[in-house]
Amino acid sequence: VVVEPLTAEEKTAGGIVLPDAAKEKPQRGKVLAVGPGRLLDSGERCPVAVKVGDEVLFAKYGGTEIEVEKKEVKILRESDILAKVTA
C-alpha cells in the first residue's frame, strides 16, 4: 500500500506554534495505490481492506519512506495500517 503522509499540525490545541524539531512524524495518510492483495496458502488472493483515496492511521515506524515525483511517500504492508479513518 502506498500512502502519502498528511502534514503534521503547525500549532497545538492551545495555540502554540511547533518548531520542525518538535513535530512528530505523521501517522496519518492518504492511500495513493494498493496492490492486488496477499496470496493465501490456497492460491487465492485476499483483497486489501483499503482503497485509493482512503485516509488511514499507520504504525509510527512502519513501512519504508521513498520519494516519488518530489513527494515523500511510504510503502506499507497492510499489517502496518492500524485503522481506516471515516468522517
C-alpha positions in Angstrom: 0.0 0.0 0.0 1.4 3.4 -1.0 0.5 6.2 1.4 1.2 9.9 1.3 1.7 11.1 4.9 -0.5 14.1 5.8 1.3 17.1 7.2 1.8 17.5 10.9 -0.1 20.1 12.8 1.7 23.5 12.9 0.1 24.5 16.2 -1.1 22.8 19.3 -4.7 22.9 20.5 -3.6 25.7 22.9 -2.3 27.8 20.0 1.5 27.2 20.5 3.4 27.1 17.2 5.6 24.0 16.9 9.1 24.2 15.5 10.0 21.5 13.0 12.2 19.7 15.6 9.2 19.3 17.9 6.8 17.8 15.3 6.2 14.1 15.4 6.3 12.0 12.2 2.8 11.9 10.7 0.9 8.7 11.4 -2.0 9.6 9.2 -2.0 9.5 5.4 -3.9 9.2 2.2 -3.8 6.0 0.2 -2.3 6.6 -3.3 -2.1 3.0 -4.5 -2.8 -0.6 -3.5 -1.6 -3.9 -4.7 -3.6 -7.0 -5.6 -3.6 -8.4 -2.0 -1.7 -11.1 -0.3 -1.6 -14.6 -1.6 -3.2 -17.2 0.6 -2.0 -20.8 1.1 -4.9 -21.9 -1.1 -3.6 -19.8 -4.0 -6.4 -17.3 -3.8 -5.8 -13.6 -3.2 -7.1 -11.8 -0.1 -8.1 -8.3 -1.2 -6.6 -5.3 0.5 -9.0 -3.7 3.0 -8.3 -0.1 1.9 -8.7 1.6 -1.4 -7.2 4.6 -3.2 -8.3 7.8 -1.6 -8.9 6.3 1.9 -7.4 8.1 4.9 -5.6 5.7 7.2 -3.7 5.6 10.5 -0.4 3.7 10.4 2.3 2.4 12.7 4.7 5.2 13.7 7.8 3.4 12.4 6.1 1.1 9.9 6.8 0.9 6.2 9.6 2.4 4.0 9.9 6.0 3.1 10.7 6.8 -0.5 10.5 9.9 -2.7 8.3 9.8 -5.8 7.9 12.8 -8.1 9.4 15.0 -5.4 6.8 13.8 -2.9 7.6 11.8 0.3 5.5 8.6 0.4 5.5 5.5 2.5 5.2 1.9 1.3 3.3 0.0 3.9 2.3 -3.6 4.5 -1.4 -4.0 5.1 -0.5 -5.1 8.7 1.2 -1.6 9.3 -2.2 0.0 8.8 -3.9 0.4 12.2 -7.3 1.9 11.1 -9.2 3.5 8.3 -10.4 7.0 9.1 -14.1 7.7 8.4 -15.6 11.2 8.6 
